[in-house]
Amino acid sequence: MYGAQIAFKDFNAVQGIWGSDWVGLKHFEQFVQSYEFWRVMRNTLLLSLYSLLVGFPFPIILALGLNYASNRFFKRTVQMVTYAPHFISVVVIVGLMSQLLNPRLGVVNRILEVLGYEAINFMGKPELFKTLYVLSDVWQNVGFACIIYLAALSGIDPAQHEAAIMDGGSIPRRMWHIDLPGIMPVAVIIFILGMGGILSTGFEKVLLMQNPLNYQTSEVIDTYVYKVGLVSVMPNYSYSTAIGLFKSLIGLVLLIGVNRFAKKINQESLW
């Protein structure tokens, strides 16, 4: 928090944080009025919302399926296979994607050519960037994310399922009327936290997947701050700090707003 004040100053390393000139909201106004603002904001919001909408239900579906799996060997195998990708480095994940989707030597394009289709440069198509990012993220994290829901499902009173079975309730009906209401408080908490970080898309993976061909849809706030604040010939620390602080404030507003909405509809909330 001490260093965040350089967002309101023209920071000079020689003068230090306290000695730099105070400029108020100059850098915030510069970012909002910049040519890159709307494109960066649009890419960040679309990518985050896409990730949230697609990635949010999959752990719940996987947890419900594993909860009703009767074969212990099958259940443990699925758990291991779905958990394992979470521990793979992001660098390795993007490297695998680059190899598998390579337009010349990639397995996916070889299969497409065998089926009579032309090879596709998946990593170079701007319109495919978000889909590749989201689907690979779901594959990597769905197993680990479902652990929370499995823990919530284990806390549901077995007497409810016993009563439902006695009344002739099928598995889908038990999922809908017992399991989903039972894990809803946990799901709401995770959703609230996800909305709070909606402008944080994951800097490393986006940067690794980024290239000149997909730049128009892959440039997000985190990568923009990195390039402006560290990579540019004349790093502007005050400007990049202002952008980061702007992102944090938006996340805080969304977090408070979604939390209040959850309380109004009588759901679980953070406070």
DRENPA-3360 file (N, C-alpha, C; in nm, 2 decimals, always signed):
BEGIN
1 = MYGAQIAF = +0.08/-0.12/+0.00/+0.00/+0.00/+0.00/+0.09/+0.13/+0.00 ~ +0.20/+0.12/+0.07/+0.29/+0.23/+0.07/+0.34/+0.27/-0.08 ~ +0.37/+0.16/-0.15/+0.42/+0.19/-0.29/+0.31/+0.23/-0.39 ~ +0.18/+0.20/-0.35/+0.07/+0.23/-0.44/+0.06/+0.38/-0.46 ~ +0.11/+0.46/-0.38/+0.09/+0.61/-0.39/+0.17/+0.66/-0.51 ~ +0.26/+0.59/-0.57/+0.33/+0.64/-0.69/+0.23/+0.65/-0.81 ~ +0.11/+0.58/-0.80/+0.01/+0.60/-0.90/-0.04/+0.74/-0.91 ~ -0.02/+0.82/-0.80/-0.07/+0.96/-0.80/+0.05/+1.05/-0.81;
9 = KDFNAVQG = +0.16/+1.00/-0.85/+0.28/+1.09/-0.86/+0.35/+1.06/-0.99 ~ +0.44/+1.15/-1.03/+0.53/+1.13/-1.14/+0.66/+1.07/-1.08 ~ +0.66/+0.94/-1.07/+0.77/+0.87/-0.99/+0.90/+0.89/-1.06 ~ +1.00/+0.93/-0.97/+1.14/+0.94/-1.02/+1.23/+0.87/-0.92 ~ +1.30/+0.77/-0.97/+1.38/+0.68/-0.88/+1.48/+0.76/-0.80 ~ +1.53/+0.87/-0.85/+1.63/+0.95/-0.78/+1.57/+1.03/-0.67 ~ +1.45/+1.08/-0.69/+1.38/+1.16/-0.59/+1.31/+1.07/-0.49 ~ +1.28/+0.94/-0.52/+1.21/+0.85/-0.43/+1.06/+0.87/-0.43;
17 = IWGSDWVG = +0.99/+0.79/-0.36/+0.85/+0.79/-0.36/+0.80/+0.92/-0.29 ~ +0.85/+0.96/-0.18/+0.81/+1.08/-0.11/+0.85/+1.21/-0.19 ~ +0.96/+1.20/-0.25/+1.01/+1.32/-0.32/+0.95/+1.35/-0.46 ~ +0.89/+1.25/-0.52/+0.83/+1.27/-0.65/+0.71/+1.36/-0.65 ~ +0.69/+1.43/-0.76/+0.59/+1.53/-0.77/+0.45/+1.46/-0.77 ~ +0.36/+1.52/-0.69/+0.22/+1.47/-0.69/+0.14/+1.52/-0.81 ~ +0.07/+1.43/-0.88/+0.00/+1.47/-1.00/-0.15/+1.43/-0.99 ~ -0.19/+1.38/-0.88/-0.33/+1.34/-0.86/-0.38/+1.22/-0.96;
25 = LKHFEQFV = -0.48/+1.25/-1.03/-0.54/+1.14/-1.11/-0.49/+1.15/-1.26 ~ -0.38/+1.21/-1.28/-0.33/+1.23/-1.42/-0.31/+1.09/-1.49 ~ -0.25/+0.99/-1.42/-0.23/+0.87/-1.49/-0.35/+0.79/-1.51 ~ -0.45/+0.80/-1.42/-0.58/+0.73/-1.44/-0.65/+0.79/-1.56 ~ -0.65/+0.92/-1.57/-0.71/+0.99/-1.69/-0.64/+0.95/-1.82 ~ -0.51/+0.94/-1.81/-0.43/+0.90/-1.93/-0.47/+0.76/-1.98 ~ -0.49/+0.67/-1.88/-0.52/+0.53/-1.92/-0.66/+0.53/-1.98 ~ -0.76/+0.60/-1.92/-0.90/+0.59/-1.97/-0.91/+0.66/-2.10;
33 = QSYEFWRV = -0.83/+0.76/-2.13/-0.84/+0.83/-2.25/-0.74/+0.78/-2.36 ~ -0.67/+0.67/-2.33/-0.57/+0.62/-2.42/-0.64/+0.54/-2.53 ~ -0.57/+0.52/-2.64/-0.62/+0.44/-2.75/-0.64/+0.29/-2.72 ~ -0.56/+0.24/-2.62/-0.56/+0.10/-2.59/-0.67/+0.07/-2.49 ~ -0.73/+0.17/-2.42/-0.82/+0.14/-2.31/-0.93/+0.05/-2.34 ~ -1.01/+0.08/-2.44/-1.14/+0.00/-2.47/-1.10/-0.14/-2.52 ~ -1.00/-0.15/-2.60/-0.96/-0.28/-2.65/-0.91/-0.37/-2.54 ~ -0.83/-0.31/-2.45/-0.77/-0.39/-2.34/-0.88/-0.43/-2.24;
41 = MRNTLLLS = -0.97/-0.34/-2.21/-1.08/-0.36/-2.12/-1.18/-0.47/-2.18 ~ -1.21/-0.45/-2.31/-1.30/-0.55/-2.37/-1.24/-0.69/-2.37 ~ -1.11/-0.70/-2.41/-1.05/-0.83/-2.41/-1.05/-0.89/-2.27 ~ -1.02/-0.81/-2.17/-1.01/-0.86/-2.03/-1.14/-0.91/-1.98 ~ -1.25/-0.83/-2.00/-1.38/-0.86/-1.96/-1.44/-0.99/-2.03 ~ -1.42/-0.99/-2.16/-1.47/-1.10/-2.24/-1.40/-1.23/-2.20 ~ -1.27/-1.23/-2.18/-1.20/-1.35/-2.14/-1.23/-1.39/-2.00 ~ -1.25/-1.30/-1.91/-1.28/-1.34/-1.77/-1.42/-1.39/-1.76;
49 = LYSLLVGF = -1.52/-1.33/-1.83/-1.66/-1.37/-1.82/-1.67/-1.51/-1.89 ~ -1.60/-1.53/-2.00/-1.60/-1.65/-2.07/-1.55/-1.76/-1.98 ~ -1.44/-1.74/-1.91/-1.38/-1.83/-1.82/-1.47/-1.87/-1.71 ~ -1.54/-1.76/-1.65/-1.63/-1.78/-1.54/-1.75/-1.86/-1.58 ~ -1.81/-1.83/-1.69/-1.93/-1.90/-1.73/-1.91/-2.04/-1.78 ~ -1.80/-2.06/-1.84/-1.77/-2.20/-1.89/-1.71/-2.28/-1.78 ~ -1.61/-2.22/-1.70/-1.54/-2.30/-1.60/-1.62/-2.32/-1.47 ~ -1.72/-2.24/-1.44/-1.79/-2.25/-1.31/-1.87/-2.38/-1.30;
57 = PFPIILAL = -1.95/-2.42/-1.40/-2.03/-2.54/-1.38/-1.96/-2.67/-1.39 ~ -1.85/-2.68/-1.46/-1.78/-2.81/-1.48/-1.73/-2.88/-1.35 ~ -1.67/-2.80/-1.25/-1.64/-2.87/-1.13/-1.76/-2.93/-1.05 ~ -1.87/-2.85/-1.06/-1.99/-2.90/-1.00/-2.04/-3.03/-1.06 ~ -2.04/-3.03/-1.19/-2.09/-3.15/-1.27/-2.00/-3.27/-1.24 ~ -1.87/-3.25/-1.24/-1.77/-3.35/-1.21/-1.79/-3.40/-1.06 ~ -1.81/-3.31/-0.97/-1.83/-3.35/-0.83/-1.95/-3.43/-0.81 ~ -2.06/-3.39/-0.87/-2.19/-3.47/-0.86/-2.17/-3.61/-0.92;
65 = GLNYASNR = -2.10/-3.62/-1.04/-2.08/-3.75/-1.10/-1.99/-3.84/-1.01 ~ -1.89/-3.79/-0.96/-1.80/-3.87/-0.87/-1.87/-3.91/-0.74 ~ -1.96/-3.82/-0.69/-2.03/-3.85/-0.57/-2.12/-3.97/-0.58 ~ -2.17/-4.00/-0.70/-2.26/-4.11/-0.72/-2.19/-4.23/-0.79 ~ -2.06/-4.22/-0.82/-1.99/-4.33/-0.87/-1.97/-4.45/-0.77 ~ -2.02/-4.56/-0.81/-2.02/-4.68/-0.71/-1.89/-4.76/-0.72 ~ -1.82/-4.76/-0.83/-1.70/-4.83/-0.85/-1.58/-4.75/-0.80 ~ -1.52/-4.79/-0.69/-1.42/-4.72/-0.62/-1.30/-4.70/-0.71;
73 = FFKRTVQM = -1.26/-4.81/-0.79/-1.14/-4.80/-0.87/-1.17/-4.70/-0.98 ~ -1.29/-4.70/-1.04/-1.32/-4.60/-1.15/-1.32/-4.46/-1.09 ~ -1.37/-4.44/-0.97/-1.38/-4.31/-0.91/-1.24/-4.25/-0.88 ~ -1.15/-4.34/-0.83/-1.02/-4.29/-0.79/-0.94/-4.26/-0.92 ~ -0.96/-4.34/-1.03/-0.89/-4.32/-1.15/-0.93/-4.19/-1.21 ~ -1.06/-4.16/-1.21/-1.11/-4.03/-1.27/-1.05/-3.92/-1.19 ~ -1.05/-3.93/-1.05/-1.00/-3.83/-0.97/-0.85/-3.80/-1.00 ~ -0.77/-3.90/-1.02/-0.63/-3.89/-1.04/-0.61/-3.82/-1.18;
81 = VTYAPHFI = -0.68/-3.87/-1.28/-0.67/-3.81/-1.41/-0.71/-3.67/-1.42 ~ -0.81/-3.63/-1.35/-0.86/-3.49/-1.36/-0.78/-3.40/-1.26 ~ -0.73/-3.45/-1.15/-0.65/-3.37/-1.06/-0.51/-3.34/-1.11 ~ -0.45/-3.44/-1.18/-0.31/-3.43/-1.22/-0.27/-3.30/-1.30 ~ -0.35/-3.26/-1.40/-0.31/-3.14/-1.48/-0.30/-3.02/-1.40 ~ -0.36/-3.01/-1.28/-0.35/-2.89/-1.20/-0.20/-2.86/-1.16 ~ -0.12/-2.97/-1.15/+0.01/-2.96/-1.10/+0.12/-2.94/-1.21 ~ +0.07/-2.93/-1.33/+0.16/-2.91/-1.45/+0.18/-2.76/-1.46;
89 = SVVVIVGL = +0.30/-2.72/-1.49/+0.34/-2.58/-1.51/+0.26/-2.52/-1.62 ~ +0.22/-2.39/-1.61/+0.16/-2.32/-1.72/+0.25/-2.32/-1.84 ~ +0.37/-2.31/-1.82/+0.47/-2.31/-1.94/+0.46/-2.44/-2.01 ~ +0.45/-2.55/-1.94/+0.44/-2.68/-2.00/+0.30/-2.69/-2.08 ~ +0.20/-2.64/-2.01/+0.06/-2.65/-2.07/+0.06/-2.58/-2.21 ~ +0.12/-2.46/-2.21/+0.12/-2.38/-2.34/+0.21/-2.45/-2.44 ~ +0.32/-2.50/-2.39/+0.41/-2.58/-2.48/+0.34/-2.70/-2.54 ~ +0.26/-2.77/-2.47/+0.19/-2.88/-2.52/+0.08/-2.84/-2.62;
97 = MSQLLNPR = +0.02/-2.72/-2.59/-0.08/-2.67/-2.69/-0.02/-2.63/-2.82 ~ +0.10/-2.57/-2.81/+0.17/-2.53/-2.93/+0.21/-2.64/-3.01 ~ +0.25/-2.75/-2.95/+0.29/-2.87/-3.02/+0.17/-2.95/-3.08 ~ +0.07/-2.96/-3.01/-0.05/-3.03/-3.06/-0.12/-2.96/-3.16 ~ -0.12/-2.83/-3.16/-0.20/-2.74/-3.25/-0.11/-2.68/-3.36 ~ +0.02/-2.73/-3.37/+0.11/-2.67/-3.47/+0.05/-2.70/-3.61 ~ +0.04/-2.59/-3.70/-0.02/-2.61/-3.83/+0.05/-2.71/-3.92 ~ +0.18/-2.73/-3.89/+0.26/-2.82/-3.98/+0.27/-2.96/-3.93;
105 = LGVVNRIL = +0.31/-2.97/-3.80/+0.34/-3.10/-3.74/+0.25/-3.14/-3.63 ~ +0.15/-3.06/-3.59/+0.06/-3.09/-3.48/-0.03/-3.21/-3.51 ~ -0.06/-3.29/-3.40/-0.14/-3.40/-3.41/-0.28/-3.36/-3.46 ~ -0.34/-3.25/-3.40/-0.47/-3.21/-3.44/-0.49/-3.18/-3.58 ~ -0.39/-3.11/-3.64/-0.40/-3.07/-3.78/-0.37/-3.20/-3.87 ~ -0.29/-3.29/-3.82/-0.27/-3.41/-3.90/-0.40/-3.49/-3.91 ~ -0.48/-3.49/-3.80/-0.61/-3.56/-3.80/-0.71/-3.49/-3.90 ~ -0.71/-3.36/-3.89/-0.79/-3.28/-3.98/-0.76/-3.30/-4.13;
113 = EVLGYEAI = -0.63/-3.31/-4.16/-0.59/-3.34/-4.30/-0.63/-3.48/-4.34 ~ -0.62/-3.58/-4.25/-0.67/-3.71/-4.28/-0.82/-3.72/-4.31 ~ -0.89/-3.63/-4.24/-1.04/-3.63/-4.26/-1.08/-3.54/-4.38 ~ -0.98/-3.48/-4.45/-1.01/-3.40/-4.57/-1.02/-3.25/-4.55 ~ -0.98/-3.20/-4.43/-0.99/-3.06/-4.40/-0.85/-3.00/-4.41 ~ -0.85/-2.87/-4.43/-0.72/-2.80/-4.43/-0.67/-2.77/-4.29 ~ -0.53/-2.76/-4.28/-0.47/-2.73/-4.15/-0.51/-2.59/-4.10 ~ -0.52/-2.58/-3.97/-0.56/-2.45/-3.91/-0.45/-2.40/-3.82;
121 = NFMGKPEL = -0.42/-2.28/-3.83/-0.32/-2.22/-3.74/-0.40/-2.17/-3.61 ~ -0.43/-2.26/-3.52/-0.51/-2.23/-3.41/-0.45/-2.12/-3.32 ~ -0.33/-2.13/-3.29/-0.26/-2.03/-3.21/-0.25/-1.89/-3.27 ~ -0.27/-1.88/-3.40/-0.25/-1.76/-3.47/-0.38/-1.69/-3.51 ~ -0.50/-1.76/-3.48/-0.63/-1.70/-3.52/-0.68/-1.62/-3.40 ~ -0.70/-1.49/-3.41/-0.75/-1.41/-3.30/-0.88/-1.46/-3.24 ~ -0.97/-1.50/-3.33/-1.11/-1.55/-3.29/-1.10/-1.68/-3.20 ~ -0.99/-1.75/-3.21/-0.98/-1.88/-3.14/-0.91/-1.86/-3.00;
129 = FKTLYVLS = -0.85/-1.75/-2.98/-0.76/-1.73/-2.86/-0.84/-1.76/-2.73 ~ -0.96/-1.69/-2.72/-1.03/-1.71/-2.59/-1.08/-1.85/-2.57 ~ -1.12/-1.91/-2.68/-1.17/-2.05/-2.66/-1.06/-2.15/-2.62 ~ -0.94/-2.13/-2.68/-0.82/-2.21/-2.65/-0.78/-2.19/-2.50 ~ -0.78/-2.06/-2.46/-0.74/-2.03/-2.33/-0.84/-2.09/-2.23 ~ -0.97/-2.07/-2.25/-1.07/-2.12/-2.15/-1.07/-2.27/-2.15 ~ -1.08/-2.34/-2.26/-1.09/-2.49/-2.26/-0.96/-2.55/-2.20 ~ -0.85/-2.50/-2.23/-0.73/-2.55/-2.16/-0.72/-2.52/-2.01;
137 = DVWQNVGF = -0.78/-2.41/-1.97/-0.79/-2.38/-1.83/-0.89/-2.47/-1.76 ~ -1.00/-2.50/-1.82/-1.09/-2.60/-1.77/-1.03/-2.73/-1.75 ~ -0.96/-2.78/-1.86/-0.90/-2.91/-1.85/-0.79/-2.91/-1.74 ~ -0.72/-2.81/-1.72/-0.61/-2.80/-1.62/-0.67/-2.80/-1.47 ~ -0.78/-2.73/-1.45/-0.82/-2.69/-1.31/-0.95/-2.76/-1.27 ~ -1.02/-2.82/-1.36/-1.16/-2.87/-1.32/-1.15/-2.98/-1.21 ~ -1.05/-3.07/-1.22/-1.04/-3.17/-1.12/-1.01/-3.12/-0.98 ~ -0.91/-3.02/-0.97/-0.87/-2.97/-0.84/-0.99/-2.88/-0.79;
145 = ACIIYLAA = -1.06/-2.81/-0.87/-1.17/-2.72/-0.82/-1.28/-2.80/-0.77 ~ -1.31/-2.92/-0.82/-1.42/-3.00/-0.77/-1.40/-3.06/-0.63 ~ -1.27/-3.05/-0.58/-1.25/-3.10/-0.44/-1.34/-3.03/-0.34 ~ -1.35/-2.90/-0.36/-1.43/-2.82/-0.27/-1.58/-2.86/-0.27 ~ -1.63/-2.89/-0.39/-1.77/-2.94/-0.39/-1.78/-3.08/-0.34 ~ -1.68/-3.16/-0.36/-1.69/-3.30/-0.30/-1.69/-3.29/-0.15 ~ -1.62/-3.20/-0.09/-1.62/-3.18/+0.05/-1.75/-3.13/+0.10 ~ -1.82/-3.04/+0.02/-1.95/-2.99/+0.06/-2.05/-3.10/+0.05;
153 = LSGIDPAQ = -2.04/-3.18/-0.06/-2.14/-3.29/-0.07/-2.12/-3.39/+0.04 ~ -2.00/-3.41/+0.09/-1.99/-3.51/+0.20/-2.05/-3.46/+0.33 ~ -2.08/-3.33/+0.34/-2.14/-3.27/+0.46/-2.29/-3.28/+0.46 ~ -2.35/-3.32/+0.35/-2.50/-3.33/+0.34/-2.54/-3.45/+0.42 ~ -2.65/-3.44/+0.50/-2.70/-3.54/+0.59/-2.75/-3.66/+0.50 ~ -2.69/-3.78/+0.52/-2.73/-3.90/+0.45/-2.88/-3.94/+0.46 ~ -2.94/-3.89/+0.57/-3.08/-3.92/+0.60/-3.17/-3.86/+0.49 ~ -3.12/-3.75/+0.43/-3.20/-3.69/+0.32/-3.21/-3.78/+0.20;
161 = HEAAIMDG = -3.09/-3.84/+0.17/-3.09/-3.93/+0.05/-3.17/-4.06/+0.09 ~ -3.16/-4.11/+0.21/-3.23/-4.23/+0.24/-3.38/-4.20/+0.23 ~ -3.43/-4.09/+0.28/-3.57/-4.06/+0.27/-3.61/-4.04/+0.12 ~ -3.52/-3.98/+0.04/-3.56/-3.97/-0.10/-3.57/-4.10/-0.17 ~ -3.48/-4.19/-0.14/-3.48/-4.33/-0.20/-3.60/-4.40/-0.16 ~ -3.64/-4.39/-0.03/-3.77/-4.45/+0.01/-3.89/-4.40/-0.06 ~ -3.88/-4.27/-0.10/-3.99/-4.21/-0.17/-3.98/-4.23/-0.32 ~ -3.88/-4.31/-0.36/-3.87/-4.34/-0.51/-3.80/-4.23/-0.59;
169 = GSIPRRMW = -3.72/-4.15/-0.52/-3.65/-4.04/-0.59/-3.53/-4.10/-0.67 ~ -3.52/-4.06/-0.80/-3.41/-4.10/-0.88/-3.29/-4.02/-0.86 ~ -3.18/-4.06/-0.91/-3.05/-3.99/-0.89/-3.06/-3.85/-0.94 ~ -3.11/-3.82/-1.06/-3.12/-3.68/-1.11/-3.21/-3.60/-1.01 ~ -3.32/-3.65/-0.96/-3.40/-3.58/-0.87/-3.33/-3.55/-0.74 ~ -3.25/-3.65/-0.69/-3.18/-3.63/-0.57/-3.07/-3.52/-0.59 ~ -3.01/-3.52/-0.71/-2.91/-3.42/-0.74/-2.97/-3.28/-0.73 ~ -3.09/-3.27/-0.79/-3.16/-3.14/-0.80/-3.21/-3.09/-0.67;
177 = HIDLPGIM = -3.27/-3.18/-0.59/-3.34/-3.13/-0.47/-3.26/-3.14/-0.34 ~ -3.15/-3.22/-0.35/-3.07/-3.24/-0.23/-2.93/-3.19/-0.24 ~ -2.86/-3.24/-0.35/-2.72/-3.20/-0.36/-2.69/-3.06/-0.40 ~ -2.77/-3.01/-0.50/-2.74/-2.87/-0.55/-2.78/-2.77/-0.44 ~ -2.89/-2.78/-0.37/-2.92/-2.69/-0.26/-2.81/-2.70/-0.15 ~ -2.76/-2.82/-0.13/-2.66/-2.84/-0.02/-2.53/-2.78/-0.05 ~ -2.49/-2.77/-0.18/-2.36/-2.71/-0.22/-2.37/-2.56/-0.26 ~ -2.50/-2.52/-0.27/-2.52/-2.38/-0.32/-2.45/-2.27/-0.24;
185 = PVAVIIFI = -2.44/-2.28/-0.11/-2.37/-2.18/-0.03/-2.22/-2.17/-0.07 ~ -2.16/-2.29/-0.09/-2.02/-2.29/-0.13/-2.00/-2.23/-0.28 ~ -2.10/-2.27/-0.36/-2.09/-2.22/-0.50/-2.11/-2.07/-0.51 ~ -2.19/-2.02/-0.42/-2.21/-1.87/-0.42/-2.09/-1.80/-0.38 ~ -2.02/-1.85/-0.27/-1.90/-1.79/-0.22/-1.79/-1.80/-0.33 ~ -1.78/-1.91/-0.40/-1.68/-1.92/-0.51/-1.71/-1.82/-0.62 ~ -1.84/-1.81/-0.65/-1.88/-1.72/-0.76/-1.85/-1.57/-0.72 ~ -1.87/-1.54/-0.60/-1.84/-1.40/-0.55/-1.70/-1.37/-0.56;
193 = LGMGGILS = -1.61/-1.46/-0.52/-1.47/-1.45/-0.53/-1.42/-1.44/-0.67 ~ -1.49/-1.52/-0.76/-1.45/-1.51/-0.90/-1.49/-1.38/-0.96 ~ -1.60/-1.32/-0.92/-1.64/-1.19/-0.98/-1.54/-1.08/-0.93 ~ -1.49/-1.10/-0.80/-1.40/-1.00/-0.75/-1.27/-1.00/-0.83 ~ -1.23/-1.11/-0.88/-1.11/-1.12/-0.96/-1.13/-1.12/-1.11 ~ -1.24/-1.06/-1.16/-1.28/-1.07/-1.30/-1.18/-1.00/-1.39 ~ -1.11/-0.90/-1.34/-1.01/-0.84/-1.43/-0.87/-0.90/-1.42 ~ -0.86/-1.00/-1.34/-0.73/-1.07/-1.33/-0.74/-1.20/-1.41;
201 = TGFEKVLL = -0.69/-1.20/-1.53/-0.71/-1.31/-1.62/-0.60/-1.42/-1.61 ~ -0.49/-1.40/-1.54/-0.38/-1.49/-1.54/-0.28/-1.44/-1.64 ~ -0.19/-1.37/-1.59/-0.08/-1.30/-1.67/+0.01/-1.40/-1.75 ~ +0.06/-1.50/-1.68/+0.16/-1.59/-1.74/+0.10/-1.66/-1.86 ~ -0.02/-1.72/-1.85/-0.07/-1.80/-1.96/-0.10/-1.71/-2.08 ~ -0.16/-1.60/-2.05/-0.20/-1.51/-2.17/-0.07/-1.46/-2.24 ~ +0.03/-1.42/-2.16/+0.16/-1.38/-2.22/+0.22/-1.49/-2.31 ~ +0.22/-1.61/-2.25/+0.28/-1.72/-2.33/+0.20/-1.76/-2.45;
209 = MQNPLNYQ = +0.07/-1.74/-2.45/-0.01/-1.77/-2.57/-0.01/-1.66/-2.67 ~ +0.03/-1.54/-2.63/+0.02/-1.42/-2.71/+0.13/-1.43/-2.82 ~ +0.09/-1.38/-2.94/+0.18/-1.37/-3.05/+0.12/-1.25/-3.14 ~ +0.21/-1.21/-3.24/+0.16/-1.09/-3.32/+0.03/-1.12/-3.40 ~ +0.00/-1.24/-3.43/-0.12/-1.28/-3.50/-0.25/-1.26/-3.42 ~ -0.24/-1.30/-3.29/-0.36/-1.29/-3.21/-0.36/-1.17/-3.11 ~ -0.27/-1.08/-3.13/-0.25/-0.97/-3.04/-0.38/-0.89/-3.02 ~ -0.46/-0.87/-3.12/-0.58/-0.78/-3.11/-0.68/-0.84/-3.01;
217 = TSEVIDTY = -0.68/-0.97/-2.99/-0.78/-1.02/-2.89/-0.71/-1.08/-2.76 ~ -0.58/-1.08/-2.76/-0.51/-1.14/-2.65/-0.45/-1.04/-2.55 ~ -0.45/-0.91/-2.59/-0.39/-0.81/-2.50/-0.49/-0.78/-2.39 ~ -0.45/-0.81/-2.27/-0.54/-0.78/-2.15/-0.47/-0.69/-2.06 ~ -0.53/-0.65/-1.95/-0.48/-0.55/-1.86/-0.34/-0.59/-1.80 ~ -0.33/-0.72/-1.76/-0.21/-0.76/-1.70/-0.09/-0.76/-1.79 ~ -0.11/-0.80/-1.92/+0.00/-0.80/-2.01/+0.03/-0.66/-2.05 ~ -0.07/-0.57/-2.06/-0.05/-0.43/-2.10/+0.03/-0.36/-1.99;
225 = VYKVGLVS = +0.00/-0.39/-1.86/+0.08/-0.33/-1.75/+0.22/-0.38/-1.76 ~ +0.24/-0.50/-1.78/+0.38/-0.56/-1.79/+0.46/-0.49/-1.90 ~ +0.40/-0.47/-2.01/+0.47/-0.41/-2.12/+0.50/-0.26/-2.10 ~ +0.40/-0.19/-2.05/+0.42/-0.05/-2.02/+0.51/-0.02/-1.90 ~ +0.50/-0.10/-1.80/+0.58/-0.08/-1.68/+0.72/-0.13/-1.68 ~ +0.74/-0.24/-1.75/+0.87/-0.31/-1.74/+0.95/-0.33/-1.87 ~ +0.88/-0.36/-1.98/+0.94/-0.40/-2.10/+0.97/-0.28/-2.19 ~ +0.89/-0.17/-2.19/+0.91/-0.06/-2.28/+1.05/+0.01/-2.26;
233 = VMPNYSYS = +1.09/+0.08/-2.36/+1.22/+0.15/-2.36/+1.23/+0.25/-2.24 ~ +1.12/+0.32/-2.22/+1.11/+0.41/-2.11/+1.00/+0.36/-2.01 ~ +1.03/+0.27/-1.92/+0.93/+0.22/-1.83/+0.86/+0.33/-1.75 ~ +0.73/+0.33/-1.74/+0.65/+0.43/-1.67/+0.59/+0.36/-1.55 ~ +0.66/+0.36/-1.44/+0.61/+0.29/-1.32/+0.48/+0.35/-1.26 ~ +0.47/+0.48/-1.27/+0.35/+0.55/-1.21/+0.23/+0.51/-1.30 ~ +0.24/+0.51/-1.43/+0.13/+0.48/-1.52/+0.08/+0.33/-1.50 ~ +0.18/+0.24/-1.49/+0.15/+0.10/-1.48/+0.09/+0.07/-1.34;
241 = TAIGLFKS = +0.14/+0.14/-1.23/+0.08/+0.13/-1.10/-0.06/+0.18/-1.10 ~ -0.09/+0.29/-1.17/-0.23/+0.34/-1.17/-0.32/+0.25/-1.24 ~ -0.28/+0.18/-1.34/-0.36/+0.08/-1.41/-0.39/-0.04/-1.32 ~ -0.29/-0.08/-1.25/-0.31/-0.19/-1.15/-0.40/-0.16/-1.04 ~ -0.39/-0.03/-0.99/-0.48/+0.01/-0.88/-0.62/+0.03/-0.93 ~ -0.63/+0.07/-1.06/-0.77/+0.09/-1.12/-0.83/-0.05/-1.13 ~ -0.76/-0.15/-1.17/-0.81/-0.29/-1.18/-0.85/-0.34/-1.04 ~ -0.78/-0.31/-0.94/-0.81/-0.36/-0.80/-0.94/-0.29/-0.75;
249 = LIGLVLLI = -0.95/-0.16/-0.78/-1.07/-0.09/-0.74/-1.20/-0.14/-0.81 ~ -1.19/-0.17/-0.94/-1.30/-0.23/-1.01/-1.34/-0.37/-0.95 ~ -1.24/-0.45/-0.92/-1.26/-0.58/-0.85/-1.33/-0.56/-0.72 ~ -1.29/-0.46/-0.64/-1.35/-0.44/-0.51/-1.49/-0.40/-0.52 ~ -1.52/-0.31/-0.62/-1.66/-0.27/-0.64/-1.75/-0.39/-0.68 ~ -1.70/-0.47/-0.77/-1.77/-0.59/-0.81/-1.79/-0.69/-0.70 ~ -1.69/-0.71/-0.62/-1.70/-0.80/-0.50/-1.81/-0.75/-0.40 ~ -1.81/-0.63/-0.37/-1.91/-0.57/-0.28/-2.05/-0.58/-0.34;
257 = GVNRFAKK = -2.06/-0.55/-0.47/-2.19/-0.55/-0.53/-2.25/-0.69/-0.54 ~ -2.17/-0.79/-0.58/-2.22/-0.93/-0.59/-2.25/-0.98/-0.45 ~ -2.17/-0.95/-0.35/-2.19/-0.99/-0.22/-2.33/-0.94/-0.17 ~ -2.36/-0.81/-0.19/-2.49/-0.75/-0.15/-2.60/-0.82/-0.22 ~ -2.58/-0.85/-0.35/-2.69/-0.92/-0.43/-2.72/-1.05/-0.37 ~ -2.61/-1.13/-0.34/-2.63/-1.26/-0.28/-2.70/-1.25/-0.15 ~ -2.68/-1.15/-0.07/-2.75/-1.14/+0.06/-2.90/-1.11/+0.04 ~ -2.93/-1.03/-0.07/-3.06/-0.99/-0.09/-3.15/-1.11/-0.14;
265 = INQESLW = -3.09/-1.20/-0.21/-3.16/-1.32/-0.25/-3.15/-1.43/-0.15 ~ -3.11/-1.40/-0.03/-3.11/-1.49/+0.08/-3.01/-1.61/+0.06 ~ -2.90/-1.58/-0.01/-2.79/-1.68/-0.03/-2.68/-1.65/+0.07 ~ -2.58/-1.74/+0.07/-2.46/-1.73/+0.15/-2.38/-1.61/+0.09 ~ -2.31/-1.54/+0.18/-2.23/-1.42/+0.14/-2.10/-1.42/+0.22 ~ -2.01/-1.34/+0.18/-1.88/-1.33/+0.25/-1.89/-1.26/+0.38 ~ -1.98/-1.16/+0.39/-2.00/-1.09/+0.51/-2.14/-1.03/+0.52;
% end
